[in-house]
């Protein structure tokens, strides 16, 4: 019985730590994204594109690393062993994005693109395996995109689509689905 009580207390303490890590991680990426949107007067083409706009672009990499560093212990703890690799690969993707922020040229380009694909793909595979109905967030993305294309329509589908800033909203939808799923698990 004493062991059960200690075990419950330890689990409760661990849950509190994991909750704190998730909140700090979400606040880190949300604060960065909000700050750059406000500073530059609107939504960028992607979160990664903010790297080129910052006077001190080290903030971009630091944000990616800090967001992932805070998230990784919690998401791995919350994920069953059988698909824990999905959470790991999603986090690895974000670390690669932070390592290679210059996605326009040089060796950074393939590393950054690989990281972005890993992060978005495996975070959503993780969401689908953990809480499949959270993938409905993508319906909101599609509805926004359709509305935005109609608003920006000048006879060119590609132009109207690009004016909706699709990569930025894909990143936001991916982050939202991931963090909300984690909060549901708590």
C-alpha positions in Angstrom: 0.0 0.0 0.0 2.7 2.5 0.8 4.3 1.7 -2.5 1.0 2.4 -4.3 0.8 5.8 -2.6 4.3 6.7 -3.5 3.7 5.5 -7.0 0.6 7.7 -7.4 2.5 10.7 -6.0 5.4 10.1 -8.4 3.0 9.7 -11.3 1.2 12.9 -10.3 4.5 14.8 -10.0 5.7 13.4 -13.4 2.4 14.5 -15.0 2.8 18.0 -13.6 6.3 18.2 -15.0 5.2 16.9 -18.4 2.3 19.4 -18.5 4.7 22.2 -17.7 7.0 21.2 -20.5 4.2 21.0 -23.0 2.9 24.5 -22.0 6.4 26.0 -22.1 7.0 24.4 -25.5 3.7 25.7 -26.9 4.3 29.1 -25.5 7.7 29.2 -27.0 6.6 28.6 -30.6 3.4 30.6 -30.2 5.2 33.6 -28.8 7.8 33.5 -31.5 5.3 33.2 -34.3 3.0 35.9 -32.9 6.0 38.3 -32.3 7.3 38.0 -35.9 3.8 38.3 -37.3 3.2 41.5 -35.3 6.7 42.9 -36.0 6.5 42.4 -39.7 2.8 43.4 -40.0 1.3 40.1 -41.1 1.5 36.5 -41.8 4.8 35.4 -43.5 5.0 32.8 -46.3 6.1 30.3 -43.6 7.4 30.3 -40.1 10.8 29.4 -41.6 10.7 32.5 -43.8 11.0 34.6 -40.7 14.6 33.6 -40.5 15.4 36.0 -43.3 13.5 38.9 -41.8 15.1 38.9 -38.3 18.0 41.2 -37.5 19.3 38.5 -35.1 18.3 35.4 -37.0 19.8 33.2 -34.3 16.3 33.6 -32.7 14.8 31.3 -35.3 17.1 28.3 -34.6 17.0 28.9 -30.9 13.2 28.8 -30.9 13.1 25.6 -32.9 15.5 23.9 -30.6 13.9 25.2 -27.4 10.4 24.3 -28.6 11.6 20.8 -29.4 13.8 20.4 -26.3 10.8 21.2 -24.1 8.4 19.0 -26.1 10.4 15.9 -26.7 10.4 14.4 -23.1 6.6 15.0 -22.8 5.6 13.7 -26.2 7.8 10.6 -25.9 6.4 9.9 -22.4 2.8 10.2 -23.6 3.4 8.0 -26.7 3.0 4.2 -26.6 6.3 2.3 -27.5 4.8 0.8 -30.7 4.7 4.2 -32.4 7.0 6.3 -30.3 9.2 6.6 -33.4 6.7 8.9 -35.0 7.0 11.4 -32.1 10.8 11.1 -32.2 10.9 11.7 -36.0 8.6 14.7 -35.7 10.9 16.3 -33.1 14.0 15.4 -35.1 12.5 17.2 -38.0 12.1 20.4 -36.0 15.7 20.1 -34.7 16.9 19.8 -38.3 14.9 22.9 -39.2 16.7 24.8 -36.4 20.1 23.4 -37.4 19.7 24.5 -41.1 17.5 27.5 -41.2 18.7 28.9 -44.6 16.2 26.9 -46.7 17.0 28.9 -49.9 20.6 27.8 -50.6 23.6 25.6 -49.8 23.7 22.5 -47.6 21.0 24.0 -45.4 18.4 23.6 -48.1 18.1 19.8 -48.3 18.5 19.5 -44.5 15.8 22.1 -43.8 13.4 20.6 -46.4 14.0 17.1 -44.9 13.4 18.4 -41.4 10.2 20.2 -42.5 8.8 17.0 -44.2 9.7 14.8 -41.1 8.2 17.3 -38.7 4.9 17.8 -40.5 4.4 14.3 -41.7 5.3 12.4 -38.6 3.6 14.9 -36.2 0.3 14.3 -38.1 0.9 10.5 -38.3 1.4 10.7 -34.5 -1.8 12.7 -34.1 -3.7 10.2 -36.3 -2.5 7.3 -34.2 -3.1 9.0 -30.9 -6.3 11.0 -31.4 -7.6 10.5 -35.0 -10.5 13.0 -34.8 -7.9 15.8 -34.2 -7.0 15.5 -37.8 -10.3 17.3 -38.4 -8.3 20.5 -37.9 -7.3 20.1 -41.5 -10.9 20.7 -42.6 -10.5 24.2 -41.1 -7.3 24.6 -43.1 -9.0 23.6 -46.3 -12.0 25.8 -45.6 -9.7 28.8 -44.9 -7.7 28.1 -48.1 -10.9 27.9 -50.2 -12.2 31.1 -48.7 -8.8 32.8 -49.2 -8.5 31.7 -52.8 -12.0 33.1 -53.5 -11.0 36.4 -51.9 -7.7 36.6 -53.9 -9.2 35.3 -57.1 -7.9 37.1 -60.3 -8.2 34.2 -62.7 -5.1 32.3 -61.7 -5.5 29.2 -59.3 -1.8 29.0 -58.4 -1.5 32.8 -57.6 -4.7 32.7 -55.5 -3.5 29.6 -53.6 -0.1 31.1 -52.9 -1.7 34.4 -51.6 -3.4 32.3 -48.9 0.1 31.7 -47.4 -0.4 27.9 -47.5 2.8 26.8 -45.9 2.4 29.0 -42.9 -1.1 27.7 -42.3 0.0 24.1 -42.8 2.6 24.7 -40.1 0.1 26.2 -37.8 -2.5 23.4 -38.3 0.2 20.9 -37.7 1.3 22.5 -34.5 -2.3 23.0 -33.3 -3.3 19.4 -33.9 -0.1 18.2 -32.1 -0.4 20.4 -29.0 -4.2 20.0 -28.6 -3.7 16.2 -28.8 -1.1 16.4 -26.1 -3.4 18.5 -23.9 -6.2 15.9 -24.5 -3.8 13.2 -23.3 -3.1 15.0 -20.0 
